[in-house]
Amino acid sequence: MEFQIDSPEKLGLLIRASRKAMSLRQDDAAGSIGVSENFLGKVERGGETVQWGKLFLVMRELGLNLSVEVPDEFSSLTERHLQSLLDKSVRDKAAAPGEDA
């Protein structure tokens, strides 16, 4: 099922509803995901200053996927630009000295 997300609050409520549908307590979910209960609570309240990486970790661990709909008239050009940016990101990471790939 697809839900329209237009705010951090709505995403947080969806995450909370999904966790509850899985019969997971907030503390148990946070522990199994590897984040603090405080962080998960902040996500579920739609906190606007959460860390992106941890937010996506929570979503992945709850089996939630996020997609963005691009208007049809821009989709082909957006796809080309995105691929170029992704390629550049991979090249930059490969060229960065002393960092793990």
Secondary structure as UniProt FT lines:
FT   HELIX           8..21
FT   TURN            22..23
FT   HELIX           26..33
FT   HELIX           37..44
FT   TURN            45..46
FT   TURN            48..49
FT   HELIX           52..61
FT   TURN            62..63
FT   HELIX           72..95
FT   TURN            97..98
//
